[in-house]
Amino acid sequence: MREKIIELNADYAAAIDDGRLEDWPSFFTEDCFYRITTAHNHSRGYEAGVVYCDSRQMLADRVLSLRKANIFERHTYRHLVGLPRLRESDGSSAVVETGFAVLRTMRTGETAVFASGRYLDRIVHEGGNSLRFSRRDVVCDSHRIDTLLALPL
């Protein structure tokens, strides 16, 4: 299971980093949950997030708005994803924690650490050997979230 989780995380990051945002929702179950929050808010149990989506359709809508409606400075990400730590597993699902860092490169060529933190995931088997996120909480280490948070983390 661990190898499949590593592959899921690598494929997820590559889809975003390569600009294939339309593929991003396919990493989630239909009735998924995706949230970007801060460690401060997460530790206090605050449910609201900077980004909050509770279905695959909401993720697809977010991608559509990024492509068609939102205006933001062009940039790219490079995810550095750690090894997953399996917290629970029952054969059909797993609770996983994975550290990450995201480097952001602006159109000017400047690269900086954009975000770091941990993914808190519930991953399920869906359709045989296929793994999907049923829940992904992106918990950022910093309490400051850059206003240019447009692309998924």
Buried (B, 14 or more C-beta within 10 A) or exposed (E): BEEBBBEBBEEBBEBBBEEEBEBBBBBBBEEBBBBBBBBEBBEEEEEEBBBEBEBBEBBBEBBEEBEEEEEEEEBBBBBEBBEBEBEEBEEEBBBBBBBBBBBBBBEEEEEEEBBBBBBBBBBBBBEEEEBBBBBBBBBBBEEEBEEEBBBBB
